[in-house]
Amino acid sequence: MKISLNWLKDFIVLDEPPARVAADLSRLGLPVDGCEPSGADTVLDIDVTANRPDCLNHFGIARELAVLYGAPLRRPADENYRPKLKGLPAPSIEIVDPALCHRYASVIMSGIRVGPSPGWMQERLLALGQRPINNVVDITNYVLLELGHPLHAFDLDKLKGECIVVRQARAGEKLVTLDGKERTLQPPMLVIADAADAVGLAGVMGGQNSEVDGSTSRILLESAWFLPASIRRTARELGLGTEASYRFERGADPEIPPVALWRTARLILELASGDGVSPVLDVHPAPWEAPRVHLRRRRVAELLGVALADGFTVRLVEQLGCRIDDVTPEGWQVRTPSHRPDLALEVDLIEELARFHGYDRIPPTLPRTEGRPVARLYHREKEQSRIYFKEAGFQEILTASFADRTREAAFDYFPAGEAVRLDNALAMEAPFLRQTLTGGMLAALKWNENNFHEEARFFEVASVYGRGPEGFEEPLRVALGAFGSFLPAHWSAEAVPLGFFHLKGLLEGYLDRLGVAAREFAAETPAFLQPGMAAVLRVDGEAAGFVGQLNELVAREWKFKHRVFIAELRLEPLAGRAEHRFVFQPLPRFPGLSRDISFTVDNGVPFSKIKLVLEALQISELKHVEVLDLYRGKDVPAGLKALTLRLVWQHPERTLTDAEADRLRETVAGALGRAFDARCR
């Protein structure tokens, strides 16, 4: 928005140099992007935010400076101006759709002589980038820049029936706008029409069929208030942005139409030789009512961190144009002005107090926090996870937090509560917050496969989202995804393809790193994993994760060419059972003894359960257990399998004897027999 300093002086005594004015406006939240001389004038280029339509004009900027400098503000001289009427009939106005047009004021003027504008007006318009056209059009543009309210003048002799109808466009209705382009209109676009046809796009641009030109002698001058959403929709659909639509879209002052109308009428009478004015017809089907805001002292102090004097608060609120209806023990009941649509809540008024008090005068203080910061929850476990998987050759990825529930629901093995739908989603195909990391992981793997990568190893440590019985929840998850080789090809050996047990072994090492002891990989198969190549991680009996090969049917649906392996773990139950104590273990001074034990056990008993039983014995000498052999065949009864385990024994203070090692092995055999009905071979 370009502002002339000389023009500002019509409303306020301004003795400060341009650089000072620019700095003060920037401090008020109206940053000045440029300050350029223009003859004897200086033009400021101000970046006005979308919530401040009241500052898109010279009077609005002057109003801000008057509050800041404590200077008197000269209001427009035409607020109470009424010319002598010369018997012209009042205009005929009909508002068919009052929901889109809350107010329409108009006046008829006769004896108009269209010609060039005076030099002083052309000079001001040119300095602000406006091209002079003729005195009538230039006056409407002048008032727009002065008061911020768009107006439009119609050639009354070109209006059929000499009337105005504010209605929605008819389907397929045509209008040639002032830029010479034919527009095809559709409802609910709002148009200004005469008795037969549309003669202008309400709040956007007039039509050529009612344009003021050199032959015009009678005009109908309009000053209206249109619903911002309606103007925004029309301008966007037609790709037609104008100075008028720019202001109406952001919310014009609903009380200024008659003020702007009289200001324009007076200038036309003076500069275009008008000799007749009709009574003003102000059709007002939806009168504006000032919002009521309760401003509390306590809330001001809480948000600003500083207590403001009552005198300063009352004085500033009134200088902003607000009206104090009542003083309460807590504060004030305030009515906000019509030109400030951004002042609708208590916090809006508090922001105004902060602006004019000065943000630099508010002492800096640290915010108060209660409890442990959310960002630090499970910080140690998250960092350990990232370090471990990076060391294992995996790359960390960050996938989108938004998801398509119809595709993601297939991987909801651990429900995170009710799905949360976004009111204003970035993408229509992903309107929900994700409830699993697996969907995003598969999408990343597929993207890499499509881009001719023959192998990929990814991990992600992030939150999923859901609404539970206690409110919004953000449980943490760890996800893995990989395809390709486990070991690359070498001159001495072929590549080793990635398999289920490679990923499971990686997770075993990860749990060891976290210090999670009581865990088990149960032979369970989620529906989206391949039978026989899947397991569910249980910690103290609670399901805490899954790992396996992607089901071939699901892989075919995603069009994967490689075998894909995935895993997803719940970080909270793992972190809650992690052992954080570190105990120094000296290097052993005495050798260990190993003993093998062979036995038959039911096929459904996994090694993880056997290991848990051995750990529960709490034999301090047992340092290591591993599987040497697994056999199913003619010498083993149906439904059973033969396992051979190697047990490593070691004592910290002496060398164990063979007899002691054998006795410990018998203890293990007895425990396995009691737990699984295992029989030694």
NORTANOR-V176487 format. One record per residue. N is the residue number from 1. RES is the residue in three letters. BURIAL is b if it has 16 or more other ideal C-beta (glycine too) atoms within 10 Angstrom, else e. Layout:
((N;RES;BURIAL) (N;RES;BURIAL))
//
This chain:
((1;MET;b) (2;LYS;e) (3;ILE;b) (4;SER;b) (5;LEU;b) (6;ASN;b) (7;TRP;b) (8;LEU;b) (9;LYS;e) (10;ASP;e) (11;PHE;b) (12;ILE;b) (13;VAL;e) (14;LEU;b) (15;ASP;e) (16;GLU;e) (17;PRO;e) (18;PRO;b) (19;ALA;e) (20;ARG;e) (21;VAL;b) (22;ALA;b) (23;ALA;e) (24;ASP;b) (25;LEU;b) (26;SER;e) (27;ARG;e) (28;LEU;b) (29;GLY;b) (30;LEU;b) (31;PRO;e) (32;VAL;b) (33;ASP;e) (34;GLY;e) (35;CYS;b) (36;GLU;e) (37;PRO;e) (38;SER;b) (39;GLY;e) (40;ALA;e) (41;ASP;b) (42;THR;b) (43;VAL;b) (44;LEU;b) (45;ASP;e) (46;ILE;b) (47;ASP;e) (48;VAL;b) (49;THR;e) (50;ALA;e) (51;ASN;e) (52;ARG;b) (53;PRO;b) (54;ASP;b) (55;CYS;b) (56;LEU;b) (57;ASN;b) (58;HIS;b) (59;PHE;b) (60;GLY;b) (61;ILE;b) (62;ALA;b) (63;ARG;b) (64;GLU;b) (65;LEU;b) (66;ALA;b) (67;VAL;b) (68;LEU;b) (69;TYR;e) (70;GLY;e) (71;ALA;e) (72;PRO;e) (73;LEU;b) (74;ARG;e) (75;ARG;e) (76;PRO;b) (77;ALA;e) (78;ASP;b) (79;GLU;e) (80;ASN;e) (81;TYR;e) (82;ARG;e) (83;PRO;e) (84;LYS;e) (85;LEU;e) (86;LYS;e) (87;GLY;e) (88;LEU;b) (89;PRO;e) (90;ALA;e) (91;PRO;b) (92;SER;b) (93;ILE;b) (94;GLU;e) (95;ILE;b) (96;VAL;e) (97;ASP;b) (98;PRO;e) (99;ALA;e) (100;LEU;b) (101;CYS;b) (102;HIS;b) (103;ARG;b) (104;TYR;b) (105;ALA;b) (106;SER;b) (107;VAL;b) (108;ILE;b) (109;MET;b) (110;SER;b) (111;GLY;e) (112;ILE;b) (113;ARG;e) (114;VAL;b) (115;GLY;e) (116;PRO;e) (117;SER;b) (118;PRO;e) (119;GLY;e) (120;TRP;e) (121;MET;b) (122;GLN;b) (123;GLU;b) (124;ARG;b) (125;LEU;b) (126;LEU;e) (127;ALA;b) (128;LEU;b) (129;GLY;e) (130;GLN;b) (131;ARG;e) (132;PRO;b) (133;ILE;b) (134;ASN;b) (135;ASN;b) (136;VAL;b) (137;VAL;b) (138;ASP;b) (139;ILE;b) (140;THR;b) (141;ASN;b) (142;TYR;b) (143;VAL;b) (144;LEU;b) (145;LEU;b) (146;GLU;b) (147;LEU;b) (148;GLY;b) (149;HIS;b) (150;PRO;b) (151;LEU;b) (152;HIS;b) (153;ALA;b) (154;PHE;b) (155;ASP;b) (156;LEU;b) (157;ASP;e) (158;LYS;b) (159;LEU;b) (160;LYS;e) (161;GLY;e) (162;GLU;b) (163;CYS;e) (164;ILE;b) (165;VAL;b) (166;VAL;b) (167;ARG;b) (168;GLN;b) (169;ALA;b) (170;ARG;e) (171;ALA;e) (172;GLY;e) (173;GLU;b) (174;LYS;e) (175;LEU;b) (176;VAL;e) (177;THR;b) (178;LEU;b) (179;ASP;e) (180;GLY;e) (181;LYS;e) (182;GLU;e) (183;ARG;b) (184;THR;e) (185;LEU;b) (186;GLN;e) (187;PRO;e) (188;PRO;e) (189;MET;b) (190;LEU;b) (191;VAL;b) (192;ILE;b) (193;ALA;b) (194;ASP;b) (195;ALA;e) (196;ALA;e) (197;ASP;b) (198;ALA;b) (199;VAL;b) (200;GLY;b) (201;LEU;b) (202;ALA;b) (203;GLY;b) (204;VAL;b) (205;MET;b) (206;GLY;b) (207;GLY;b) (208;GLN;b) (209;ASN;b) (210;SER;b) (211;GLU;b) (212;VAL;b) (213;ASP;e) (214;GLY;e) (215;SER;e) (216;THR;b) (217;SER;e) (218;ARG;b) (219;ILE;b) (220;LEU;b) (221;LEU;b) (222;GLU;b) (223;SER;b) (224;ALA;b) (225;TRP;b) (226;PHE;b) (227;LEU;b) (228;PRO;b) (229;ALA;e) (230;SER;b) (231;ILE;b) (232;ARG;b) (233;ARG;e) (234;THR;b) (235;ALA;b) (236;ARG;e) (237;GLU;e) (238;LEU;b) (239;GLY;e) (240;LEU;b) (241;GLY;e) (242;THR;b) (243;GLU;e) (244;ALA;b) (245;SER;b) (246;TYR;b) (247;ARG;b) (248;PHE;b) (249;GLU;b) (250;ARG;b) (251;GLY;b) (252;ALA;b) (253;ASP;b) (254;PRO;b) (255;GLU;e) (256;ILE;b) (257;PRO;b) (258;PRO;b) (259;VAL;b) (260;ALA;b) (261;LEU;b) (262;TRP;b) (263;ARG;b) (264;THR;b) (265;ALA;b) (266;ARG;b) (267;LEU;b) (268;ILE;b) (269;LEU;b) (270;GLU;e) (271;LEU;b) (272;ALA;b) (273;SER;e) (274;GLY;b) (275;ASP;e) (276;GLY;b) (277;VAL;b) (278;SER;b) (279;PRO;e) (280;VAL;b) (281;LEU;b) (282;ASP;e) (283;VAL;b) (284;HIS;b) (285;PRO;e) (286;ALA;e) (287;PRO;e) (288;TRP;e) (289;GLU;e) (290;ALA;e) (291;PRO;b) (292;ARG;e) (293;VAL;b) (294;HIS;e) (295;LEU;b) (296;ARG;e) (297;ARG;b) (298;ARG;e) (299;ARG;b) (300;VAL;b) (301;ALA;e) (302;GLU;e) (303;LEU;e) (304;LEU;b) (305;GLY;e) (306;VAL;e) (307;ALA;e) (308;LEU;b) (309;ALA;e) (310;ASP;e) (311;GLY;e) (312;PHE;e) (313;THR;b) (314;VAL;b) (315;ARG;e) (316;LEU;b) (317;VAL;b) (318;GLU;e) (319;GLN;b) (320;LEU;b) (321;GLY;b) (322;CYS;b) (323;ARG;e) (324;ILE;e) (325;ASP;e) (326;ASP;e) (327;VAL;e) (328;THR;e) (329;PRO;e) (330;GLU;e) (331;GLY;b) (332;TRP;b) (333;GLN;e) (334;VAL;b) (335;ARG;b) (336;THR;b) (337;PRO;b) (338;SER;b) (339;HIS;b) (340;ARG;b) (341;PRO;b) (342;ASP;b) (343;LEU;b) (344;ALA;e) (345;LEU;e) (346;GLU;b) (347;VAL;e) (348;ASP;b) (349;LEU;b) (350;ILE;b) (351;GLU;e) (352;GLU;b) (353;LEU;b) (354;ALA;b) (355;ARG;b) (356;PHE;b) (357;HIS;b) (358;GLY;e) (359;TYR;e) (360;ASP;e) (361;ARG;e) (362;ILE;e) (363;PRO;e) (364;PRO;e) (365;THR;e) (366;LEU;e) (367;PRO;e) (368;ARG;e) (369;THR;e) (370;GLU;e) (371;GLY;e) (372;ARG;e) (373;PRO;e) (374;VAL;e) (375;ALA;e) (376;ARG;e) (377;LEU;e) (378;TYR;b) (379;HIS;e) (380;ARG;e) (381;GLU;b) (382;LYS;b) (383;GLU;e) (384;GLN;b) (385;SER;b) (386;ARG;b) (387;ILE;e) (388;TYR;b) (389;PHE;b) (390;LYS;e) (391;GLU;e) (392;ALA;e) (393;GLY;e) (394;PHE;b) (395;GLN;e) (396;GLU;e) (397;ILE;b) (398;LEU;e) (399;THR;b) (400;ALA;e) (401;SER;b) (402;PHE;b) (403;ALA;b) (404;ASP;b) (405;ARG;b) (406;THR;e) (407;ARG;e) (408;GLU;b) (409;ALA;e) (410;ALA;b) (411;PHE;b) (412;ASP;b) (413;TYR;b) (414;PHE;b) (415;PRO;e) (416;ALA;b) (417;GLY;b) (418;GLU;e) (419;ALA;b) (420;VAL;b) (421;ARG;e) (422;LEU;e) (423;ASP;e) (424;ASN;e) (425;ALA;e) (426;LEU;e) (427;ALA;e) (428;MET;e) (429;GLU;e) (430;ALA;b) (431;PRO;b) (432;PHE;b) (433;LEU;b) (434;ARG;b) (435;GLN;b) (436;THR;b) (437;LEU;b) (438;THR;b) (439;GLY;b) (440;GLY;b) (441;MET;b) (442;LEU;b) (443;ALA;b) (444;ALA;b) (445;LEU;b) (446;LYS;b) (447;TRP;e) (448;ASN;b) (449;GLU;b) (450;ASN;e) (451;ASN;e) (452;PHE;e) (453;HIS;e) (454;GLU;e) (455;GLU;b) (456;ALA;b) (457;ARG;b) (458;PHE;b) (459;PHE;b) (460;GLU;b) (461;VAL;b) (462;ALA;b) (463;SER;e) (464;VAL;b) (465;TYR;b) (466;GLY;b) (467;ARG;e) (468;GLY;e) (469;PRO;e) (470;GLU;e) (471;GLY;e) (472;PHE;e) (473;GLU;b) (474;GLU;e) (475;PRO;b) (476;LEU;b) (477;ARG;b) (478;VAL;b) (479;ALA;b) (480;LEU;b) (481;GLY;b) (482;ALA;b) (483;PHE;b) (484;GLY;b) (485;SER;b) (486;PHE;b) (487;LEU;e) (488;PRO;e) (489;ALA;e) (490;HIS;e) (491;TRP;e) (492;SER;e) (493;ALA;e) (494;GLU;e) (495;ALA;e) (496;VAL;e) (497;PRO;e) (498;LEU;b) (499;GLY;e) (500;PHE;b) (501;PHE;e) (502;HIS;e) (503;LEU;b) (504;LYS;b) (505;GLY;e) (506;LEU;b) (507;LEU;b) (508;GLU;e) (509;GLY;e) (510;TYR;b) (511;LEU;b) (512;ASP;e) (513;ARG;b) (514;LEU;b) (515;GLY;b) (516;VAL;b) (517;ALA;e) (518;ALA;e) (519;ARG;b) (520;GLU;b) (521;PHE;b) (522;ALA;b) (523;ALA;e) (524;GLU;e) (525;THR;b) (526;PRO;b) (527;ALA;e) (528;PHE;b) (529;LEU;b) (530;GLN;b) (531;PRO;e) (532;GLY;e) (533;MET;b) (534;ALA;b) (535;ALA;b) (536;VAL;b) (537;LEU;b) (538;ARG;b) (539;VAL;b) (540;ASP;e) (541;GLY;e) (542;GLU;e) (543;ALA;b) (544;ALA;b) (545;GLY;b) (546;PHE;b) (547;VAL;b) (548;GLY;b) (549;GLN;b) (550;LEU;b) (551;ASN;b) (552;GLU;e) (553;LEU;e) (554;VAL;b) (555;ALA;b) (556;ARG;e) (557;GLU;e) (558;TRP;e) (559;LYS;e) (560;PHE;b) (561;LYS;e) (562;HIS;b) (563;ARG;b) (564;VAL;b) (565;PHE;b) (566;ILE;b) (567;ALA;b) (568;GLU;b) (569;LEU;b) (570;ARG;b) (571;LEU;b) (572;GLU;e) (573;PRO;b) (574;LEU;b) (575;ALA;b) (576;GLY;e) (577;ARG;b) (578;ALA;b) (579;GLU;e) (580;HIS;e) (581;ARG;e) (582;PHE;e) (583;VAL;e) (584;PHE;e) (585;GLN;e) (586;PRO;e) (587;LEU;e) (588;PRO;e) (589;ARG;e) (590;PHE;e) (591;PRO;e) (592;GLY;e) (593;LEU;b) (594;SER;e) (595;ARG;b) (596;ASP;e) (597;ILE;b) (598;SER;b) (599;PHE;b) (600;THR;b) (601;VAL;b) (602;ASP;e) (603;ASN;e) (604;GLY;e) (605;VAL;b) (606;PRO;e) (607;PHE;b) (608;SER;b) (609;LYS;b) (610;ILE;b) (611;LYS;b) (612;LEU;e) (613;VAL;b) (614;LEU;b) (615;GLU;e) (616;ALA;e) (617;LEU;e) (618;GLN;e) (619;ILE;e) (620;SER;e) (621;GLU;b) (622;LEU;b) (623;LYS;e) (624;HIS;e) (625;VAL;b) (626;GLU;e) (627;VAL;e) (628;LEU;e) (629;ASP;e) (630;LEU;e) (631;TYR;e) (632;ARG;e) (633;GLY;e) (634;LYS;e) (635;ASP;e) (636;VAL;e) (637;PRO;e) (638;ALA;e) (639;GLY;e) (640;LEU;b) (641;LYS;b) (642;ALA;b) (643;LEU;b) (644;THR;e) (645;LEU;b) (646;ARG;e) (647;LEU;b) (648;VAL;e) (649;TRP;b) (650;GLN;b) (651;HIS;b) (652;PRO;e) (653;GLU;e) (654;ARG;e) (655;THR;e) (656;LEU;b) (657;THR;e) (658;ASP;e) (659;ALA;e) (660;GLU;e) (661;ALA;b) (662;ASP;e) (663;ARG;e) (664;LEU;b) (665;ARG;b) (666;GLU;e) (667;THR;e) (668;VAL;b) (669;ALA;b) (670;GLY;e) (671;ALA;b) (672;LEU;b) (673;GLY;e) (674;ARG;e) (675;ALA;b) (676;PHE;b) (677;ASP;e) (678;ALA;b) (679;ARG;e) (680;CYS;e) (681;ARG;e))
//
